[in-house]
Amino acid sequence: MEEQRERGPAHWWRYGPPWWNRAADPEPHPARLPWRSTVLLTAFVLVGSNFAAHAQPHRVPLDGYARVLLLVASVLLLWRQRHPVTVAFGTSGVALVYLAAGYPYGPVFLTVAVGCFSAVVTGHRRAAWAALGLLWAGHALVALWLYRRLPPQGDRAASVGQEIVVATWMLVVVALSEVVRVRREQWARERADRAEAARRRADEERLRIARELHDVLAHSISVINVQAGMGLALLDSDPEQARTALTTIKAASKEALGEVRQVLDTLRAPGAAPRAPAPGLGRLPELVEQAAAAGLAVEVRGTPPHLTPGTDLAAFRIVQEALTNVVRHSGSRHARVRLDHDGTALGLRIDDDGPATGGDAGGSGNGLAGMRERAAALGGTIEAGPRPDGGFRVLAVLPLHTGEDQ
């Protein structure tokens, strides 16, 4: 839906047209010059000046020198994106020389407008204002005081009204440039916000996949480790029991590979549907069987309510990680899982009777951190720590109604 909104008519106004975004690239291609627009501007200035000369017979007719000045002012615009300050002062200076020589008023001012416009929108506001101020002051000096010594012969002083018109034209150029500059900065902020949001979503997705892989592999490898040790110990004395351990290893590794493949399938293409449903508390009996194969007897009390897919997956992974930690870090061979719900929240309590062996019963590393992140993502909480009477307890509270319901 977001992409459809962005493709609508308001997309260009919110984020800027594609051609402007390329021009506003902070690292533009150095070999790219605005040839096409400059050629069009040059043709317009040369042709338009000829029409302006016919309409102003009292001015000096266009000659080769005038056309060279017009051409220089236009060609300078090729570098308006690379060197906007130089172009702004260059076009203003050439236009001032052109007008001081008595040539007709006309499209020469367009080169100044484009040059100063480019300077303003690229952040060189003071330079653009100074260039326009220089042109206005020079024109006022020529039109009000130096007109007797400069061509054309018999020229009269300009009126105050004419100078006000020139000043108004320059203010319009500055105002339009400032509006575009502000809008361009807004476009840049919008693009930066979109890029940051995309990076944040990618980071969250990577974290989710890493958490899923950790939970799947930690549980399965713990079962495989216990069964492998048992198989090695019984290989000579009880081959049948060793065979049972190897069968459990095969089943656990097959399930782990299937879940890893399901997690990685989400990386194949955006929006690709998973091949199998995400695990949930409906697979709790299967989890109990796997724990039993690892030598851990699990007692389950309570039944889960109807859960959203995200809450169901988080609840399953929390129970899975808690039982994995009991297998890996606790000397107890018995654990209890209790499910409670009151219509607003689901409570998960996983207890074992300890003691810890080789580390905390609750585990270390990413296990508890992953459980806390899952709960926090849904607006829930996790408490984990030793029980007063010995052993270890993991207590999770997950809200039944989250953003997924909306």
HUWOWO-V266747 format. One record per residue. N is the residue number from 0. SS is DSSP state (hx for helix, st for strand, lp for the rest). OMEGA is omega in radians with two decimals (none if undefined). BURIAL is b if it has 16 or more other C-alpha atoms within 10 Angstrom, else e. Layout:
# HUWOWO-V266747
N_SS_OMEGA_BURIAL ; N_SS_OMEGA_BURIAL
This chain:
# HUWOWO-V266747
0_lp_3.14_e ; 1_hx_-3.14_e ; 2_hx_3.12_e ; 3_hx_3.10_e ; 4_hx_-3.11_e ; 5_hx_-3.13_e ; 6_lp_-3.11_e ; 7_lp_-3.07_e ; 8_lp_-3.08_e ; 9_lp_-3.07_e ; 10_hx_-3.07_e ; 11_hx_-3.11_e ; 12_hx_-3.11_e ; 13_hx_-3.03_e ; 14_hx_3.14_b ; 15_lp_3.11_b ; 16_lp_-3.10_e ; 17_hx_-3.10_e ; 18_hx_3.11_e ; 19_hx_3.13_e ; 20_hx_3.10_e ; 21_hx_3.14_e ; 22_hx_-3.12_e ; 23_lp_3.12_b ; 24_lp_-3.12_e ; 25_lp_3.09_e ; 26_lp_-3.08_e ; 27_lp_3.11_e ; 28_lp_-3.02_e ; 29_lp_-3.08_e ; 30_lp_-3.04_e ; 31_lp_3.09_e ; 32_lp_-3.13_e ; 33_lp_-3.07_e ; 34_hx_-3.02_e ; 35_hx_-3.13_e ; 36_hx_-3.14_e ; 37_hx_3.10_b ; 38_hx_3.12_e ; 39_hx_3.12_e ; 40_hx_-3.13_b ; 41_hx_3.12_b ; 42_hx_3.14_e ; 43_hx_-3.12_b ; 44_hx_-3.11_b ; 45_hx_-3.12_b ; 46_hx_-3.13_e ; 47_hx_3.12_e ; 48_hx_3.08_b ; 49_hx_3.09_b ; 50_hx_3.14_e ; 51_hx_3.14_b ; 52_hx_3.11_b ; 53_hx_-3.13_e ; 54_hx_-3.12_e ; 55_lp_-3.08_e ; 56_lp_-3.14_e ; 57_lp_3.10_e ; 58_lp_3.14_b ; 59_st_-3.14_b ; 60_lp_3.12_b ; 61_lp_3.06_b ; 62_lp_-3.11_e ; 63_hx_-3.14_e ; 64_hx_-3.14_e ; 65_hx_-3.11_b ; 66_hx_3.07_b ; 67_hx_3.11_e ; 68_hx_3.11_b ; 69_hx_-3.13_b ; 70_hx_3.13_b ; 71_hx_-3.14_b ; 72_hx_-3.13_b ; 73_hx_-3.09_b ; 74_hx_3.08_b ; 75_hx_-3.09_b ; 76_hx_3.06_b ; 77_hx_-3.07_b ; 78_hx_-3.07_b ; 79_lp_3.12_b ; 80_lp_3.14_b ; 81_lp_-3.06_b ; 82_lp_-3.04_b ; 83_hx_-3.12_b ; 84_hx_3.13_b ; 85_hx_-3.12_b ; 86_hx_3.14_b ; 87_hx_3.13_b ; 88_hx_-3.13_b ; 89_hx_3.14_b ; 90_hx_3.10_b ; 91_hx_3.13_b ; 92_hx_3.13_b ; 93_hx_3.12_b ; 94_hx_3.13_b ; 95_hx_3.09_b ; 96_hx_3.14_b ; 97_hx_-3.13_b ; 98_hx_3.12_b ; 99_hx_3.11_b ; 100_lp_3.06_b ; 101_lp_-3.13_b ; 102_st_-3.02_b ; 103_lp_2.97_b ; 104_lp_3.14_b ; 105_lp_-3.04_b ; 106_lp_3.08_b ; 107_hx_3.11_b ; 108_hx_3.12_b ; 109_hx_3.11_b ; 110_hx_3.10_b ; 111_hx_-3.12_b ; 112_hx_-3.13_b ; 113_hx_-3.14_b ; 114_hx_-3.14_b ; 115_hx_3.06_b ; 116_hx_3.14_b ; 117_hx_3.13_b ; 118_hx_-3.12_b ; 119_hx_-3.04_b ; 120_hx_3.07_b ; 121_lp_3.03_b ; 122_lp_-3.13_b ; 123_lp_-3.03_b ; 124_hx_-3.09_b ; 125_hx_3.11_e ; 126_hx_3.13_b ; 127_hx_3.11_b ; 128_hx_3.14_b ; 129_hx_3.13_b ; 130_hx_3.09_b ; 131_hx_3.09_b ; 132_hx_3.10_e ; 133_hx_3.14_b ; 134_hx_-3.14_b ; 135_hx_-3.14_b ; 136_hx_3.12_e ; 137_hx_3.12_b ; 138_hx_3.11_b ; 139_hx_3.13_b ; 140_hx_-3.13_e ; 141_hx_-3.03_b ; 142_hx_-3.07_b ; 143_hx_-3.05_b ; 144_lp_-3.01_e ; 145_hx_-3.05_e ; 146_hx_-3.13_b ; 147_hx_-3.06_e ; 148_lp_-3.09_e ; 149_lp_3.07_b ; 150_lp_0.07_b ; 151_lp_3.13_b ; 152_lp_3.11_e ; 153_lp_-3.14_e ; 154_lp_3.13_e ; 155_lp_3.14_e ; 156_lp_3.09_e ; 157_lp_3.11_e ; 158_lp_3.09_e ; 159_hx_3.12_e ; 160_hx_3.10_e ; 161_hx_3.12_e ; 162_hx_3.08_b ; 163_hx_3.10_e ; 164_hx_3.13_e ; 165_hx_3.14_b ; 166_hx_3.12_b ; 167_hx_3.11_e ; 168_hx_3.14_e ; 169_hx_3.11_b ; 170_hx_3.10_e ; 171_hx_3.11_e ; 172_hx_-3.13_b ; 173_hx_-3.11_b ; 174_hx_3.13_e ; 175_hx_3.13_e ; 176_hx_3.14_b ; 177_hx_3.10_b ; 178_hx_-3.14_e ; 179_hx_3.13_b ; 180_hx_3.13_b ; 181_hx_-3.14_e ; 182_hx_3.12_b ; 183_hx_3.11_b ; 184_hx_3.08_e ; 185_hx_3.08_e ; 186_hx_-3.13_b ; 187_hx_3.12_b ; 188_hx_3.11_e ; 189_hx_3.13_e ; 190_hx_3.12_b ; 191_hx_3.11_e ; 192_hx_3.12_e ; 193_hx_-3.14_e ; 194_hx_3.12_e ; 195_hx_3.10_e ; 196_hx_3.11_e ; 197_hx_3.10_e ; 198_hx_3.14_e ; 199_hx_3.10_e ; 200_hx_3.11_e ; 201_hx_3.12_e ; 202_hx_3.12_e ; 203_hx_3.13_e ; 204_hx_3.08_e ; 205_hx_3.12_e ; 206_hx_3.13_e ; 207_hx_-3.13_b ; 208_hx_3.11_b ; 209_hx_3.13_e ; 210_hx_3.12_b ; 211_hx_-3.12_b ; 212_hx_3.13_b ; 213_hx_-3.09_b ; 214_hx_-3.13_b ; 215_hx_-3.04_b ; 216_hx_-3.12_b ; 217_hx_-3.13_b ; 218_hx_-3.05_b ; 219_hx_-3.12_b ; 220_hx_3.06_b ; 221_hx_3.10_b ; 222_hx_-3.13_b ; 223_hx_-3.13_b ; 224_hx_3.14_b ; 225_hx_-3.11_b ; 226_hx_3.11_b ; 227_hx_3.09_b ; 228_hx_3.11_e ; 229_hx_-3.14_b ; 230_hx_3.12_b ; 231_hx_-3.11_e ; 232_hx_-3.05_e ; 233_hx_-3.03_b ; 234_lp_-3.10_e ; 235_lp_-3.03_e ; 236_lp_-3.09_e ; 237_lp_-3.09_e ; 238_hx_-3.11_e ; 239_hx_3.10_e ; 240_hx_3.08_e ; 241_hx_3.09_b ; 242_hx_3.11_e ; 243_hx_3.12_e ; 244_hx_3.12_b ; 245_hx_3.09_b ; 246_hx_3.10_e ; 247_hx_3.09_b ; 248_hx_-3.14_b ; 249_hx_-3.12_e ; 250_hx_-3.13_e ; 251_hx_-3.14_b ; 252_hx_3.11_b ; 253_hx_3.13_e ; 254_hx_3.13_e ; 255_hx_3.12_b ; 256_hx_3.12_e ; 257_hx_-3.13_e ; 258_hx_3.08_b ; 259_hx_3.12_b ; 260_hx_3.13_e ; 261_hx_3.12_b ; 262_hx_-3.10_b ; 263_hx_3.11_e ; 264_hx_-3.14_e ; 265_lp_3.12_b ; 266_lp_-3.05_e ; 267_lp_-3.11_e ; 268_lp_3.11_e ; 269_lp_3.09_e ; 270_lp_-3.13_e ; 271_lp_-3.11_e ; 272_lp_3.10_e ; 273_lp_-3.12_e ; 274_lp_-3.13_e ; 275_lp_3.13_e ; 276_lp_3.11_e ; 277_lp_-3.14_e ; 278_lp_3.11_b ; 279_lp_-3.11_b ; 280_hx_3.03_b ; 281_hx_3.11_e ; 282_hx_-3.14_e ; 283_hx_3.08_b ; 284_hx_3.10_e ; 285_hx_3.11_e ; 286_hx_3.11_b ; 287_hx_3.11_b ; 288_hx_3.12_e ; 289_hx_3.10_b ; 290_hx_3.11_b ; 291_hx_3.10_e ; 292_hx_3.10_b ; 293_lp_3.09_b ; 294_lp_-3.12_b ; 295_lp_3.09_b ; 296_st_-3.07_b ; 297_st_3.08_b ; 298_st_-3.10_e ; 299_st_3.09_e ; 300_st_3.13_e ; 301_lp_3.11_e ; 302_lp_-3.12_e ; 303_lp_3.04_b ; 304_lp_3.04_b ; 305_lp_-3.07_e ; 306_lp_3.00_b ; 307_lp_-3.10_b ; 308_hx_-3.12_e ; 309_hx_3.13_b ; 310_hx_3.13_b ; 311_hx_3.13_b ; 312_hx_-3.13_b ; 313_hx_3.14_b ; 314_hx_3.12_b ; 315_hx_-3.11_b ; 316_hx_3.12_b ; 317_hx_3.10_b ; 318_hx_-3.13_b ; 319_hx_-3.12_b ; 320_hx_3.13_b ; 321_hx_3.12_b ; 322_hx_3.08_b ; 323_hx_3.12_b ; 324_hx_3.09_b ; 325_hx_3.14_b ; 326_hx_-3.01_b ; 327_hx_-2.91_b ; 328_hx_-3.08_b ; 329_st_3.06_b ; 330_lp_-3.13_b ; 331_lp_3.07_b ; 332_lp_-3.13_b ; 333_st_3.13_b ; 334_st_-3.13_b ; 335_st_3.09_b ; 336_st_-3.13_b ; 337_st_3.12_b ; 338_st_3.10_b ; 339_st_3.04_b ; 340_st_-3.10_b ; 341_lp_-3.12_e ; 342_lp_3.11_e ; 343_lp_-3.08_e ; 344_st_3.05_b ; 345_st_3.09_b ; 346_st_3.09_b ; 347_st_3.09_b ; 348_st_3.14_b ; 349_st_-3.11_b ; 350_st_2.90_b ; 351_st_-3.03_b ; 352_lp_3.02_b ; 353_lp_-0.06_b ; 354_lp_3.11_b ; 355_st_3.10_b ; 356_lp_3.08_e ; 357_lp_-3.14_e ; 358_lp_-3.14_e ; 359_lp_3.10_b ; 360_lp_-3.13_b ; 361_lp_3.12_b ; 362_lp_3.12_b ; 363_lp_3.12_e ; 364_lp_-2.99_e ; 365_hx_-3.03_e ; 366_hx_-3.13_b ; 367_hx_3.10_b ; 368_hx_3.11_e ; 369_hx_3.11_b ; 370_hx_3.14_b ; 371_hx_3.13_b ; 372_hx_3.11_b ; 373_hx_-3.14_b ; 374_hx_-3.11_b ; 375_hx_3.14_e ; 376_hx_3.14_e ; 377_lp_-3.09_b ; 378_lp_-3.14_e ; 379_lp_-3.10_b ; 380_st_3.07_b ; 381_st_2.99_b ; 382_st_-3.13_e ; 383_st_3.12_b ; 384_st_3.14_e ; 385_st_3.06_b ; 386_lp_3.13_e ; 387_lp_-3.10_e ; 388_lp_-3.12_e ; 389_lp_-3.11_e ; 390_lp_-3.04_b ; 391_st_-3.13_b ; 392_st_2.98_b ; 393_st_-3.11_b ; 394_st_-3.13_b ; 395_st_3.05_b ; 396_st_-3.11_b ; 397_st_3.11_b ; 398_st_-3.14_b ; 399_lp_-3.11_b ; 400_lp_-3.13_b ; 401_lp_3.12_b ; 402_hx_-3.13_e ; 403_hx_-3.09_e ; 404_hx_-3.02_e ; 405_lp_none_e
